[in-house]
Amino acid sequence: MFGFDGSTKAIVHFLEQIKENKEGNKLTHKEVRAYGRLMLALVPDLSVDRPEEIKCLLAAMSTAGLPHYDRSFAAEQILELLEEQMQRKSSCPDGF
């Protein structure tokens, strides 16, 4: 898609911002929901091991009515999934 290489590095920055936004001091609900929807659209093009779990968390993050803390929690869980994937790939030469 438009020369996008599937790297997750691009979304990690946004997920970190959302993770640190537990009280809504920096990002509004509307902004977090927009980021969630935008990242959700990218999941099919991302090189991730567990896309269904990431899609579920992004979809939840994008729904109306959640407090900032819950959106922050979802972002943190996605970051943990991505970190686990990176550790697996770095510890095994074939990435499995």
N, C-alpha and C positions, 0 to 999 in steps of 0.2 A: 504494500500500500504506500504509494508516493515515496518510495525509497526507504521506508521505515524498516529497520533491520530486526525488529522484535525484541530489542533490548528493554529490560525493565528499569534501567537506570533513569530513564525519563520520568517514570511515574513515582519513583522512590522519593524524590524531592517533595512532591505534592502530598504523598502519604505521610511523610514526616511532619509536614505542616499541620495536617489534619490530626495526627496523633497528639501533637502538642497543644491542640486547641480544645482541651477538655472543658473549659469554662466559656468558650466562645469569645475570647478576648480579641482574637485576630481575624478570624473568618466567621461570617454569618452562616446561618443554616442554609440559606440560598446558595452561597458560594460553595459550601461543602457538598451540597447535593449536586451542583453543577459539575464539580470535579469528579464526583462519583460516577455520574452519567457519562462523562467524557472518557474516563478510564474504562468503564464498562464496555464502551464501544470498541476499545482497543484490544480487549482480552483475546479475541480470536487471532490477532496478529502478534501477540506477545509470545515469547519463548518461555513458557512456564510449565512446570510439571503437574500442577493441580489447578487447571483452569476453572473447573466447576466450583471449587471452594472459593476461589478468588471472585468469580462472578457472583456467587451468592452473597458474599460480604460486601461487594461493591453495590449490588442491588439493594441490600439492606441499608447501606450508607446513604443511598439516594432517595429513600422513602421519606415521606412527610411524617412529622410527629415524633421523631426520635430526638432525645436530648443530645447535646454536644458530646457528653461523656460516652454515649453508645457509639456515636460516629467515630470518636477517637479510638475506642476499643476495636472497632472493625478495622480501622487503618492499621492499628498495632498488630492485629492478627495477620493481615495481609503481609506486612513487613516481615513477620516471623516466618511465614511460608516462603517468602522470597529468600530470606537469609538461610533457611534450611536447605533450599535448593542450591544456593551458591556454595554452601559448605559441602554438600554432597558432591557437587561437580568438581570442587577443588580437591577433595580427598580421594576421589576415584578417577583414574585417568580416562576411563570411558564414559564418565558422567552418571553411572548407575549406582 
